[in-house]
Amino acid sequence: MNSYQFEDLISDYLENSLSISKRKKFEIFLKNEIGAKEKVDQIRKNMVILGSLNRVTVSDQFNDNLMKKIKTDSSKGKYPLPSRNRNFLGLKPFNSFVFLGLIILSLVLSNELYNEIFPKSDLKSSLSSKDILKDKDLIKPDSGDIDSLKIQNDRKDKFSKKIRLVND
């Protein structure tokens, strides 16, 4: 027996309407479970208190009159009955269209900004790798160009040895 089954059987136990096998299981659970006896005692006290209250009598037409009152008040809008809300992702239709419009607007603006920052190159004027390899000037550099690069690197090495940091 679990606690849910126990709670369902408390009133039947107090009214002594349980079968013998269920009553034994109930009493075993009552002894072994912490707080179960307190629950039964509280329900017993509540039943005594409710039994001591004066019984209220109503007319035979009470339920019919109550239902008519509920129907007339709900039709007047005082107490509207819950209706099916047509929502899209938790938003009302108008709000969902506004939200969708904002998403589309942000996509368009981000695309425009991207194209402005990184403009598309003209495909006709761009060179392919095959065109670059066909150009003979690019394949074989002159020996004078190589010598000038060596001289520039030598100058950098001379000055880099003379540089000192402030705190040295």
N, C-alpha and C positions, 0 to 999 in steps of 0.2 A: 504494500500500500504506500502511495506517495502522499505528499502533503495536500495536493489538490483533491484527491479522493477522500482524504481524511476530512477536509473542510466541507465537502459535499455531504458527508454522512453525519455531521455533528447534530443537526436538528433531528434526524431520524434516531440517533442514539439517545438524545434527551427525551424524545417522545416514546422511546422504547418500542420502536417499530422495525428494528433491524432483525435479520435472521440470526440464528445462533452462530453460524460460521463467520458472518460479517461482524457480529458483535465481538467475537474473540479476536479477530484481526484488528478491529478498532481499538480494543483495550490493550493489545500488545503494542500497537503503535503509540497509544496514549502513554504507556509506561516508558517506552524507549526514547521517544522524541522530546527534545527540549522545547518547552513553551507550549506543548500541545494541551497540557492540563489547564494552563491559564486561558487558552482560547475557549475550551469547553466551559470553564467557569464563567467567563465573560458572556458567552452566548446564553448560558443559563440565567445569569443576572438580567440580561436584556429581555429574555422571555418573561421573567417574573415582572419586570417593570412594565412591559407592554400589556401583560395580562391584567395588571392592576388599573390601567387607564379605563375611563368610561367609554363605552362603545358609542360610536357616532351613527345616528340613523339618518338616512337620506330618503328622498322620495323615490318612487319607482321610475320616474321620468328623468332622474338626475343625469344618467349617462347619455341619454338621447339629447337632453338640453345642452349638456357640455359639448358634445360633438357638433351640434348646430352652431354653438357660440364660436367654437374653434374654426369652423368652416367660414362663417361670416366675417370673422376678424381677419382670417388669412386672405379672403378675397378683397377686403378693404385695404390691405397692405399693412395692417398693424403688425401682424406676425407672419411675414411671408414664409411660405414653405420653401425648403431648399430646392433650388433648381439646378439643372446640369449646366455648369459653366463650361463654355467652349474655350478652352485655353490651348495655347500652343507653347510647349516647353514652360508652362507655368505663367505665361503672359497672356493678357487679353489680346484679341486680334489686332487692335489698333497699335498697342505697344509692341507686339511682335513685328509688325510691318515697319515701325519706326526703328526698331533695333536692327532689322535686316537692312534697312536703308543706310544706317550708320556703318554697318559692316562693309557694305558695297562701297560707300563713299571713302572709307579708310583704305580699302584695297586700291581704288582708283588713284587716290592721292599718293599713296606709298609708291605705286608704279610710276607716277609722274615724277616724284622726287628722285626715285632711283634712276630714271632715264636722264634727268637733269644733271645728277652728280656723275653718272657713268654714261656718257652719250654713246650711242651706237656708232661704230665706225662704218664708213662707206665700204661696202663689200667689194665694189669694183676697183677701188684704189688700193686695197690692201694686197700685199704680196703673199704668195703661198710659199711654202718651204721649197718647192721645186724651182720656183723662180729665183730664189736666193742662191741655190746651189748651181744654177746655170751661169750666174754672174761670176766671171773669172777674177774680177778684182777682189771679191770677197773670199775666194778660195785660197789664194796665194798672196800673202802680204809681202811688201817690199822689204828688203833687208835693212833699208834706212829707217823704216818705221819701227822695226824691232830694236835697232840701236837707240833710237830716241826714247823708247819706253824704258830701256835699261838705264839710260842716263837719268831719267826722272826718278826711277826707283832708288838709284844711288844717292841722289840729293835728299830724298826723304829719309834714308838711313842715316845720313850725316847729321841732319837736324834732330832726329828723334833721340840721338844719344846726348844731345846738349840740353834737352828739355828737362827741367826739374820742377817738382811740385813745390807748393808754397811752404809746407811744413817740413820739408826735408832738411 
